Amino acid sequence: MKTAVLGVSSSKFGELWDVSPRTLVSQTANEVLKASQLSIADIDAIYVGNMLSGILGNQENLGSFFAEELGANCAAFKVEGACASGGLAFHNAYLGIKSGAYDRVLVIGVEKMTDHKPDEVASGLMGAGSEEERVSGITFPGLYAIMARAYINKYKIPKEYLASVAVKNHYHGSLNPKAQFQRAITIEKALQSTMISDPLTLLDCSPISDGASAAVLVNEKNVGGKNKPVWVIGSGVATDSLGLSKRDDITSLKSARLAAIKAYKQANVKPADIDIAEVHDCFTIAEIMALEDLGFYQKGKSGKAIFEEKLTLGRSKELVVNTSGGLKACGHPVGATGVKQIVEVVEQLRGKADKRQVEDVRIGLTHNVGGSGAVAVVNIFKRAKDQ
Amino acid sequence: MKTAVLGVSSSKFGELWDVSPRTLVSQTANEVLKASQLSIADIDAIYVGNMLSGILGNQENLGSFFAEELGANCAAFKVEGACASGGLAFHNAYLGIKSGAYDRVLVIGVEKMTDHKPDEVASGLMGAGSEEERVSGITFPGLYAIMARAYINKYKIPKEYLASVAVKNHYHGSLNPKAQFQRAITIEKALQSTMISDPLTLLDCSPISDGASAAVLVNEKNVGGKNKPVWVIGSGVATDSLGLSKRDDITSLKSARLAAIKAYKQANVKPADIDIAEVHDCFTIAEIMALEDLGFYQKGKSGKAIFEEKLTLGRSKELVVNTSGGLKACGHPVGATGVKQIVEVVEQLRGKADKRQVEDVRIGLTHNVGGSGAVAVVNIFKRAKDQ
């Protein structure tokens, strides 16, 4: 059964202190239903991607929670895989359609983080790490700093290459009215920002954010209406150890490489066929590794390409990466991120990305990672011919 | 794509203070792989059903956590829907096979509850309730007591009918070496046990438990080996409000009725075709409602049938319910329960249930509920002809 994305929608990402998770999801879901020309009664199943509702909100029946809020009695599930929860919810929603069990599915990614104390959030996020890492007191900036050091030592790249990821994504974020940070930065500013965990400075790190994103998936019999379908042509998931200490190589994510192989094979496309990609830049080093894990560059080579603005909107003729601003500038409400990536790719494939629009995009990819690489999901999308 | 259960396995249920969740799952998963004549490398995806790892254990990447423990790099997900998490994980694993994305899938249900303080567990479990219920301080025995009172008032049944659910399920549990409580009780003992929340006494309530259960699902191309397949012929999920106050009727669960309609339709069977059922008897009143919601009895009629031992092993010629001992006597490690129900039904359909074996079983059903009925999943299984 061929599967298409019909409608997509995202809330503003940022510090949304004036809305509850309930309101945030309700607004976003109603927008996506309207965009899909459907009502909630048309939906067969709701897949919610979320990581922290249990730890931070003591709420562990989140599928039903949002089904009730939306006035539905349909099937509902929460799918959890740390910061990849949104992408994994989408993957299972896609399988729900492909199986023939469901005709029309609503995927919601949501996280509400900024209402909580920073140490509670940091502790909650370490729920995605290994036990050894958690008890040692390390947090994610430290884990990615270890990977950044190993990468810099191995491939001898200057710190400017890391900073250039932030510069590119902040530039893209400056064009995105939904982004948490809508301002461009310079390499100098990135390098001079507060040191968080050497070599990562503040502007190497994605923020703590609130936000919700949603998509409606349908089978081929249910395409139609004002939105041309965007076809899902591949979706792959793979895992690796939770902790860094058990990996052969910490300058690359095995989970992402394996997930990409599956997705490319299903989609029958090569990395060179991809026109746009939203990748999981929770830290700048993560985007550098992602571009290599996804086969766009050889190991050690992607940083220079980013520095030379080869992946920047308006500069690239081949591949533009993180037009939404990425996790870095658009924000990273962890359960929402994987769905927001899909929202951006679908809008680009439809030519609806306004100031961020990349010319003549045909195939787009999303890359969503949980923890420091314990799980990764890669989805590939293709626009309908007459879009 | 036709889907079959190949192997099943459960740990002992009870207070398992000497094993970690890691060991519990590792042992159970290795048993189920052995029973399925597969190795972990043959598995394409792992679906974990669990509710409380985040709230009680600050662990929120549970799919990857167990994939690592088992030495896998395959896809892995946690599916959460309160006490229905196990059944919902199974449902999504089933759709994963049906979609053609996965050939062989491992489903694990697990919960480790008795290591934690009772008030922490009670608070965590209320993560499945509505906000109004949570802030009012009510817990699940109170919610089910409200339903029991409403039911008793409406249908004028004696408390002996409730007690007879416990008597039946404790009798079945006495025959199950994996059950938490392996002792028969009497109606008098049940009625005289400590009052928990009027009209529910201690023996109307399922216990707090630890345990893990697992099943391997395969598509029709991968059946074979020593185990004859048990076919999955229907799987339906539906939802209702989290809280009781928003429901039209609190003497029946709408989510269960809707889920059953879907499952029966898919399976093309009627309630009268079901030979055995494992139903969600978190409290005795829940089994009484379940038997009516599933269409086995008219409203108000099931309690008398249970009291008259019409659903008891060795007495019934038509339908035997909760041969495992149910949640009541086998125990209720919440994320494991939905998978344990499937383990029991599959073993019965294979004639491998030892002292609990029901004669000539052909079709079995599982009914797994989250919260006080916010979500329900009904699965239907059929034995291969030559089993």
Interface residues (C-beta under 8 A of the other chain):
Chain A: M1 A45 M51 L52 G54 I55 N58 Q59 E60 N61 L62 G63 S64 F65 A67 E68 A72 N73 C74 A75 A76 F77 K78 V79 E80 G81 A82 L88 H91 N92 Y94 L95 G96 K98 S99 G100 A101 S123 G124 M126 G127 A128 G129 R134 S235 G236 V237 A238 T239 D240 S241 L242 K246 K254 S255 L258 G370 G371 A374 V375
Chain B: M1 A45 M51 L52 G54 I55 N58 Q59 E60 N61 L62 G63 S64 F65 A67 E68 A72 N73 C74 A75 A76 F77 K78 V79 E80 G81 A82 L88 H91 N92 Y94 L95 G96 K98 S99 G100 A101 S123 G124 M126 G127 A128 G129 R134 S235 G236 V237 A238 T239 D240 S241 L242 K246 K254 S255 L258 G370 G371 A374 V375
